[in-house]
């Protein structure tokens, strides 16, 4: 579970850094960065809760 979340964080970091490089100097840069950070936070939280639910169900079966 932790491995998937860490891989996901690295992918989002790469996307945010590359978008920051590509859009630097643009007027809408701060909006893009804010949207991407919010998107990462939401997606990371949803992934964590989903995986936590799967692992909890596996533990209850045993």
N, C-alpha and C positions, 0 to 999 in steps of 0.2 A: 504494500500500500504506500509506504513512504517513498519507495523508489519511483513509482508512477507520479506522485506529486512533485518530487524533485525534478524529474525529467520534464514535466509540464512547466515548472517554474523556469527552467533553462530555455525551453522553447519560447515562452512568453518574453523572457529577457532578451533573447535574440531578436524577436519581432519588434519589441519596443526600441531597442538600440538601432536597428536598421531603419525603422520608421523615423526615429529622431534624426538620423543622419540624412535621410532622403528629404525630410520636410523642414530641415533647419532653414531659418530665414523666411519661412512662410508665415502669413498672417494667422492662419488657423492652426499653427503648431501646438499651442497650449491646449486647444480644444481636443485635438487628436491625441495628445499625450494623456490628457485627463480621461478621455473615453477608453483608451487602451488600459490604463491602470485600473479603472473601475471594472472593465471587462475581465481583466485578469483576476481581480479580487473575487468577483462573483463566480467565475468559472472554477477557481481554485476551491472556494468554499463549497460549491455544489458537488464537485468531485470528491472532496473529503467526506462530506455527509453521505454521499452515495456509497462510497467504498466502506465507510464505517458501518453502514447498514448491512452491507453484504457480509462483512466479517462478523458482525454481531449475530446474524442469522446462522452462520456456519458454526459459531460457538454454541448456540442454543441447541442445535441438532445433536451435538456430541454429548 
